[in-house]
Amino acid sequence: MYEGVVQNLIDELGLLPGVGPKSAQRIAFHLLAADPADVKRLAHALLEVKEKVRFCRTCGNVASEEECRICRDARRDTHVICVVEESKDVVAIEKTREFRGTYHVLGGAISPIDGVGPDDLRIRELMTRLADGRVTELILATDPNLEGEATATYLARLVKPMGVKVTRLASGLPVGGDLEYADEVTLGRAFEGRRLLDV
């Protein structure tokens, strides 16, 4: 335990996701040794992001205006919506340059253990977007874990009566992976999603 403000800094840094006590301590002492101008820039960046960044009124992605750049892009196919859990998932999909539709960020996944139910997510806003009948396909790109699967199943059942085509991202073995290190669920998905080889 350290005194006063140093311990306060370590405690606050320790609240960040993925930062344990040792990492929080290392970061705190790095900041103490850093040039004051560097620390001020970091503090300014933190304050600025909280002041200026908001969530897109249409999709829920992070934005600096009322709508994010993807929702403002007239070249995007508004008939296809890809549902993701977090804004970081949008970035991951955009890096592939394979998807030209729009997104809907739920803000998490259904997780009864963590006290997160459907009402805690942006599902109501998604249903509003689907209500006008213009969307022809809903791609469910939630994480391939228990919570993501529960969320995808819930959404699929909710949307089915609307007549919208609902698809799920394929999952299975990663490229460059070894079979012996794959867990049972991943290996099972790989068998389910197998495809015909044209040679």
MOSUL-V449423 format. One record per pair of residues at least 6 apart in sequence whose C-alpha atoms are under 7 Angstrom apart, sorted by sequence separation. I is the first residue (numbers start at 1). J is the second residue. If there is no record, write none. Layout:
BEGIN
{{I/J} {I/J}}
END
This chain:
BEGIN
{{1/7} {14/20} {55/61} {56/62} {62/68} {110/116} {111/117} {142/148} {14/21} {55/62} {56/63} {61/68} {110/117} {31/39} {54/62} {55/63} {110/118} {53/62} {54/63} {57/66} {58/67} {14/24} {53/63} {54/64} {56/66} {57/67} {142/152} {156/166} {13/24} {53/64} {56/67} {52/64} {56/68} {140/152} {108/121} {173/186} {10/24} {107/121} {172/186} {173/187} {10/25} {106/121} {107/122} {172/187} {106/122} {106/123} {172/189} {173/190} {10/28} {87/105} {171/189} {172/190} {9/28} {86/105} {171/190} {81/101} {82/102} {83/103} {84/104} {85/105} {86/106} {80/101} {81/102} {82/103} {83/104} {84/105} {85/106} {86/107} {80/102} {81/103} {82/104} {83/105} {84/106} {85/107} {86/108} {104/126} {77/100} {78/101} {81/104} {85/108} {170/193} {76/100} {77/101} {78/102} {85/109} {62/87} {76/101} {77/102} {61/87} {76/102} {138/164} {137/164} {138/165} {139/166} {140/167} {141/168} {136/164} {137/165} {138/166} {139/167} {140/168} {141/169} {135/164} {136/165} {137/166} {138/167} {139/168} {140/169} {71/102} {70/102} {111/147} {110/147} {109/147} {109/148} {110/150} {110/151} {109/151} {59/103} {60/104} {61/105} {59/104} {60/105} {59/105} {79/134} {80/135} {79/135} {80/136} {81/137} {82/138} {83/139} {84/140} {78/135} {79/136} {80/137} {81/138} {82/139} {83/140} {84/141} {85/142} {79/137} {80/138} {81/139} {82/140} {83/141} {84/142} {82/141} {83/142}}
END
